[in-house]
Amino acid sequence: MRYLIGLLALLPTGALAQQAGWGNVGKPVETGFSWTDPLWPSFWMAWTPATLLVFIGIFTAMGVLIVLEIRSPGGHERRGVLGLTTTRGDRLFMTLLGTSYIFMAWLGLIGSPLWWPLGLSLAWGVFCFWKV
């Protein structure tokens, strides 16, 4: 009889849990913006906003280099601190290559957050275009 009274006492808690939102536990939730959700779910490649911004940045940098090459041909060769004679395109390539190594090393050794390697990569890019 004690167990029956205890069971009857618990019955209203199930109804209260349903009213509190426990009935929605297995249902999908609208979350809003995410950097990792694909932009086009049925597309052949999972383009996320982050990958789209990276490619837009690379192609914008290449476009700027094309405009600079049209304005002053020759690539603005110079000899930098590494002892290499480089052009603007060489410096962009070294910047992109160094940036990828910085991010891969950071992810392999530390993980996320990725704001610090972003700052290091920007500093590396400034160094490459200024001194190399």
Order of alpha helices (4+ residues) and beta strands (2+ residues): alpha-alpha-beta-beta-alpha-alpha
